[in-house]
Amino acid sequence: MSWAYWAPKSTTRTGFFIPESYLGHDGWVNTYIGFLRGINLGPARRVAMADLRAWLTELGYADVRTHLQSGNAVFRSADSVAQVTRALEKGIEEAAGFPVDCVVRTPAQLRRVVEAHPFPDLATDNARMGVAFLAAPLGKDRLADVDPAALEPERFAIGPGRAEIYLWYANGMARSKLAAMVLPDRRLGVSPTVRNWNTVTKLLELSGG
């Protein structure tokens, strides 16, 4: 087996050897989708997508693209999900001046999220169908005390890997009970960031998944 040397642009990382058979375009192994939490929702915590693309490029990531203003990025890296997540949070905080929780998924993981849609017949409006991407799998007893009947006509479902929560906002997000009853950090024990179904499927398309 032949080997190829990869050296990242960032001086904070070290180069390492990886098999050529593992390499993708331009020597990068994986495509990732990064979700930033809680930016551009008001006058504070503003991040321009041009700046975000520049920051990710400076971190050593390749083929960086963003989608919408809610903090969605697609890029390529030879690092692991955990390494990328740590680097994103550290690099963005240093550049933006405030902390930003980040959740990272692969195209294969995002494809499984789309394929496992629990409400395909009910959720007829993609703008009212959401997915909460969690920073870590949900504990087995989390949300066990939530009474689904109290949420009707809204619905929620925990994804197969317990790393996502599907959310059907029957009457729209503005009047939803889901945010108060399902999504608070203290209830989940992990950090969530929500995207609607249009955004999820577009990011899957952009990532080649």
C-alpha positions in Angstrom: 0.0 0.0 0.0 1.4 3.4 -0.9 1.1 6.3 1.5 0.7 10.0 1.0 1.8 12.8 3.3 -0.8 15.4 4.3 0.2 18.7 6.0 -2.5 21.0 7.2 -2.4 24.7 6.6 -2.9 25.5 10.3 0.4 25.7 12.2 -1.4 24.4 15.3 -1.7 20.9 13.8 0.9 18.4 12.9 1.1 16.5 9.6 0.6 12.8 9.5 0.6 9.9 7.1 -2.5 8.3 5.7 -3.1 5.6 3.0 -3.7 7.0 -0.5 -6.7 4.7 -0.7 -8.3 6.7 2.1 -7.8 10.1 0.5 -10.5 12.0 -1.2 -10.3 15.0 -3.5 -7.1 17.1 -2.9 -5.9 14.6 -0.3 -8.8 15.3 2.2 -10.4 12.3 3.8 -13.9 13.3 5.0 -16.6 15.7 4.2 -18.3 17.2 7.2 -21.4 19.3 8.0 -20.9 21.8 10.8 -23.9 23.3 12.6 -23.3 26.5 14.7 -25.7 27.1 17.5 -27.3 30.4 18.4 -25.8 32.9 15.9 -27.5 35.6 13.9 -30.7 35.4 15.8 -30.7 39.1 16.8 -28.3 42.0 17.0 -25.8 40.2 19.2 -23.7 37.1 18.3 -23.4 38.1 14.7 -21.2 36.1 12.3 -21.0 36.9 8.6 -20.9 33.8 6.5 -17.9 35.2 4.5 -16.1 35.5 7.8 -17.0 32.0 8.8 -15.7 30.6 5.5 -12.5 32.5 6.0 -12.1 31.2 9.6 -12.7 27.6 8.6 -10.2 28.0 5.7 -7.6 29.4 8.2 -8.2 26.3 10.4 -7.0 24.2 7.5 -10.3 23.0 6.1 -10.9 22.7 2.4 -13.7 23.3 0.0 -15.6 25.4 2.6 -19.2 26.3 1.8 -21.9 27.9 3.9 -25.7 27.8 3.6 -28.1 30.5 4.9 -27.2 32.8 7.8 -28.0 30.3 10.6 -24.5 28.9 10.7 -24.3 25.9 8.4 -21.0 24.9 6.8 -19.8 22.0 4.6 -16.1 21.4 4.3 -13.4 18.7 4.0 -10.9 17.6 6.6 -8.7 14.6 7.5 -9.5 15.1 11.2 -12.1 13.1 13.2 -15.5 14.5 14.2 -14.3 15.1 17.7 -11.1 16.9 16.5 -13.1 19.0 14.1 -15.7 19.9 16.7 -13.1 21.1 19.2 -11.2 23.0 16.6 -14.4 24.7 15.3 -15.4 25.8 18.8 -12.0 27.1 19.8 -11.3 28.8 16.4 -14.7 30.5 16.2 -14.6 31.7 19.8 -11.1 33.2 19.2 -12.2 34.9 15.9 -15.7 36.0 16.9 -15.0 36.9 20.5 -17.8 34.8 22.0 -18.3 31.0 22.5 -20.3 29.1 19.9 -21.4 25.5 20.4 -20.9 23.4 17.3 -22.3 20.1 16.2 -20.6 18.1 13.4 -22.1 15.3 11.2 -20.9 13.3 8.3 -23.0 13.0 5.1 -23.7 9.4 5.9 -25.0 10.4 9.3 -27.1 13.2 7.8 -28.5 10.7 5.2 -29.6 8.4 8.0 -31.4 11.3 9.7 -33.3 12.0 6.5 -34.1 8.4 5.8 -35.4 7.9 9.4 -38.0 10.8 9.2 -40.7 9.6 11.6 -43.6 11.8 10.3 -43.4 11.8 6.5 -47.2 11.7 6.1 -48.0 14.2 8.9 -45.2 16.8 8.3 -46.4 18.2 5.0 -44.7 21.6 5.4 -40.9 21.4 5.5 -40.6 24.8 7.2 -42.5 23.4 10.2 -40.5 20.2 10.4 -37.3 20.5 12.4 -34.4 18.4 13.6 -32.5 19.2 16.8 -28.9 18.0 16.3 -27.4 17.1 19.7 -23.7 17.5 20.7 -23.9 14.0 22.3 -26.4 11.1 22.4 -29.3 11.7 24.6 -29.3 9.9 27.9 -31.8 6.9 28.0 -34.0 8.5 30.7 -34.1 12.0 29.2 -37.5 13.2 28.0 -39.1 10.1 29.4 -41.4 12.3 31.6 -42.7 14.3 28.6 -46.4 13.5 27.9 -46.9 13.5 24.2 -50.6 14.2 24.6 -49.7 17.5 26.2 -48.0 18.6 23.0 -50.7 17.7 20.5 -51.0 18.5 17.7 -47.2 18.8 17.8 -45.0 15.8 17.8 -41.4 14.9 18.7 -39.4 11.7 18.2 -35.9 10.7 19.3 -33.7 9.5 16.4 -32.4 6.0 16.1 -28.9 6.9 17.5 -30.4 9.3 20.1 -28.3 12.1 18.7 -31.2 13.9 17.0 -34.7 14.8 17.9 -37.3 15.2 15.2 -39.8 18.1 15.8 -43.1 18.7 14.1 -44.2 22.3 14.8 -47.9 21.9 13.7 -48.7 25.5 14.2 -45.3 27.0 13.5 -42.2 27.5 15.7 -43.4 30.9 17.2 -46.3 29.3 19.1 -44.7 25.9 19.8 -44.6 24.2 23.1 -41.7 22.0 22.0 -39.0 24.6 22.8 -40.1 24.8 26.4 -41.0 21.2 27.0 -38.4 19.3 25.0 -35.4 21.5 24.0 -34.0 23.2 27.1 -30.4 22.2 27.8 -31.2 21.3 31.4 -33.8 18.7 30.1 -31.6 17.2 27.5 -28.3 17.3 29.3 -26.6 18.2 26.0 -26.5 21.2 23.7 -29.0 21.1 20.8 -29.2 23.2 17.6 -32.3 23.1 15.4 -32.6 23.3 11.7 -35.8 23.0 9.6 -36.2 20.2 7.1 -35.4 22.4 4.1 -32.1 23.2 5.5 -31.3 19.6 6.5 -32.0 18.2 3.0 -30.1 21.1 1.3 -27.1 20.4 3.4 -27.3 16.7 2.6 -27.3 17.7 -1.1 -24.4 20.1 -0.7 -22.3 17.5 1.2 -22.8 14.9 -1.6 -24.7 12.6 0.7 
